[in-house]
Amino acid sequence: MKILVTGGAGFIGSHVVELLIQCGHETVIVDNFYTGKKDAVPPQVHIIEMDINSPQMEGVFASEKPDVVIHLAAQVDVGISIQNPVYDAEQNILGTIRLLNYCQKYNVQKVIFSSSCAVYGETTDCSITELFPIKPLSFYGLSKYTSERYIQLFNNLNQVPFTILRYANVYGPRQTSIGEGGVISIFFEKILNGETPFVYGSGEQTRDFVYVKDIAMANVLAINKGTNGIFNIGCNTKTSVNGLLKMMTSLATVHITPIAKPARDGDIQHSRLDNTKAATILGWKPSYELLTGLSDTFNYYKEINEGK
Ligand SMILES: NC(=O)c1ccc[n+]([C@@H]2O[C@H](COP(=O)([O-])OP(=O)(O)OC[C@H]3O[C@@H](n4cnc5c(N)ncnc54)[C@H](O)[C@@H]3O)[C@@H](O)[C@H]2O)c1
């Protein structure tokens, strides 16, 4: 199959692309390198440097004729979405609508969309299914949800099949310290540089951390399964920020008392995703325990730090 990956040079995208290549799929990337990096991409992959909002994108669909589009390109920073909702909407909503138009015109068989647990907004500390009420707390969460609705309506009106994946907090090698799940990369960078990390709020807020290679697998499984479905992709586990820092300092064999900062606007207290639907329909299950994924991630940052 020929797969077009938007945002394929980014943190998650580069892992998706690696797995697609391993599975024998012909893969093309479109990325504007806003946060993505060329050296994150396997050398044999064709990279087109372009913004998804560019009028030239139609030419990419016309010449590449992808069977499937995995759409990851996005403005991923919750803080930026709150400061600049227009920019966030242009990148995340208009960018998605433009792609959907081309998918329809060039008979793409499926769009796989990277959504987020940010669409749910505040939840309880219980795990939530895909039926939990949608009430985003940030414009980022709203732009992801609005894109989901466009994708669904596009399918109803124009028969563009889709799979929507709502990720929990993703972490792993190549993550930068911006974006949604950046807390692990921020903490490791600080720990390795001998700096003290900040903890916002009480530190008792909980997250469901999912390893990036498991996210890549969910995208690859969605190529052939889960058509016109929405799936939570998380581990159904809760880890507090304080608990996370403890695991990380113990891996790094350091003792650190973090600097306490006030809670931030748009930050969710608890987030934990029930993954039963993904297990049943996609056949997806996380294969990395948090400690295993953290250890791999720590080794990655350590190597980078030693190479500086
Ligand atoms: N990291 C997480 O924890 C998390 C959680 C939920 C959902 N997501 C979603 O997963 C996707 C990937 O996120 P990530 O963490 O890898 O972020 P990232 O910033 O590393 O990747 C985004 C990629 O898209 C590219 N890009 C951005 N705007 C573009 C545009 N207009 N045209 C072309 N390319 C553009 C960037 O250069 C980058 O390579 C995003 O859609 C994000 O919303 C991420």
Ligand as a Chemical Component Dictionary entry (heavy atoms), coordinates in Angstrom:
data_LIG
# 
_chem_comp.id                   LIG 
_chem_comp.type                 NON-POLYMER 
_chem_comp.pdbx_formal_charge   0 
_chem_comp.three_letter_code    LIG 
# 
loop_
_chem_comp_atom.comp_id 
_chem_comp_atom.atom_id 
_chem_comp_atom.alt_atom_id 
_chem_comp_atom.type_symbol 
_chem_comp_atom.charge 
_chem_comp_atom.model_Cartn_x 
_chem_comp_atom.model_Cartn_y 
_chem_comp_atom.model_Cartn_z 
_chem_comp_atom.pdbx_ordinal 
LIG N1  N1  N 0  2.538  13.767 21.745 1  
LIG C1  C1  C 0  1.377  13.473 22.344 2  
LIG O1  O1  O 0  1.329  13.137 23.540 3  
LIG C2  C2  C 0  0.095  13.508 21.560 4  
LIG C3  C3  C 0  -1.092 13.173 22.218 5  
LIG C4  C4  C 0  -2.292 13.197 21.515 6  
LIG C5  C5  C 0  -2.301 13.511 20.160 7  
LIG N2  N2  N 1  -1.136 13.842 19.536 8  
LIG C6  C6  C 0  -1.205 14.183 18.112 9  
LIG O2  O2  O 0  -0.265 13.400 17.392 10 
LIG C7  C7  C 0  0.199  14.141 16.250 11 
LIG C8  C8  C 0  1.716  14.176 16.248 12 
LIG O3  O3  O 0  2.167  14.850 17.434 13 
LIG P1  P1  P 0  3.692  14.866 17.886 14 
LIG O4  O4  O 0  3.695  14.801 19.366 15 
LIG O5  O5  O -1 4.478  13.889 17.104 16 
LIG O6  O6  O 0  4.090  16.349 17.503 17 
LIG P2  P2  P 0  5.286  16.907 16.591 18 
LIG O7  O7  O 0  5.247  18.394 16.697 19 
LIG O8  O8  O 0  6.562  16.209 16.910 20 
LIG O9  O9  O 0  4.841  16.457 15.136 21 
LIG C9  C9  C 0  4.038  17.238 14.275 22 
LIG C10 C10 C 0  4.686  17.209 12.914 23 
LIG O10 O10 O 0  3.851  17.919 12.003 24 
LIG C11 C11 C 0  4.624  18.876 11.282 25 
LIG N3  N3  N 0  3.706  19.957 10.954 26 
LIG C12 C12 C 0  3.079  20.813 11.827 27 
LIG N4  N4  N 0  2.276  21.655 11.147 28 
LIG C13 C13 C 0  2.385  21.320 9.845  29 
LIG C14 C14 C 0  1.801  21.831 8.650  30 
LIG N5  N5  N 0  0.944  22.864 8.674  31 
LIG N6  N6  N 0  2.149  21.279 7.466  32 
LIG C15 C15 C 0  3.031  20.226 7.414  33 
LIG N7  N7  N 0  3.617  19.711 8.506  34 
LIG C16 C16 C 0  3.307  20.250 9.704  35 
LIG C17 C17 C 0  5.744  19.264 12.227 36 
LIG O11 O11 O 0  6.878  19.804 11.554 37 
LIG C18 C18 C 0  6.036  17.913 12.870 38 
LIG O12 O12 O 0  6.953  17.163 12.098 39 
LIG C19 C19 C 0  -0.444 15.516 16.343 40 
LIG O13 O13 O 0  -1.575 15.527 15.517 41 
LIG C20 C20 C 0  -0.858 15.618 17.808 42 
LIG O14 O14 O 0  -1.952 16.478 17.981 43 
LIG C21 C21 C 0  0.066  13.851 20.194 44 
# 
loop_
_chem_comp_bond.comp_id 
_chem_comp_bond.atom_id_1 
_chem_comp_bond.atom_id_2 
_chem_comp_bond.value_order 
_chem_comp_bond.pdbx_ordinal 
LIG N1  C1  SING 1  
LIG C1  O1  DOUB 2  
LIG C1  C2  SING 3  
LIG C2  C3  SING 4  
LIG C2  C21 DOUB 5  
LIG C3  C4  DOUB 6  
LIG C4  C5  SING 7  
LIG C5  N2  DOUB 8  
LIG N2  C6  SING 9  
LIG N2  C21 SING 10 
LIG C6  O2  SING 11 
LIG C6  C20 SING 12 
LIG O2  C7  SING 13 
LIG C7  C8  SING 14 
LIG C7  C19 SING 15 
LIG C8  O3  SING 16 
LIG O3  P1  SING 17 
LIG P1  O4  DOUB 18 
LIG P1  O5  SING 19 
LIG P1  O6  SING 20 
LIG O6  P2  SING 21 
LIG P2  O7  DOUB 22 
LIG P2  O8  SING 23 
LIG P2  O9  SING 24 
LIG O9  C9  SING 25 
LIG C9  C10 SING 26 
LIG C10 O10 SING 27 
LIG C10 C18 SING 28 
LIG O10 C11 SING 29 
LIG C11 N3  SING 30 
LIG C11 C17 SING 31 
LIG N3  C12 SING 32 
LIG N3  C16 SING 33 
LIG C12 N4  DOUB 34 
LIG N4  C13 SING 35 
LIG C13 C14 SING 36 
LIG C13 C16 DOUB 37 
LIG C14 N5  SING 38 
LIG C14 N6  DOUB 39 
LIG N6  C15 SING 40 
LIG C15 N7  DOUB 41 
LIG N7  C16 SING 42 
LIG C17 O11 SING 43 
LIG C17 C18 SING 44 
LIG C18 O12 SING 45 
LIG C19 O13 SING 46 
LIG C19 C20 SING 47 
LIG C20 O14 SING 48 
# 
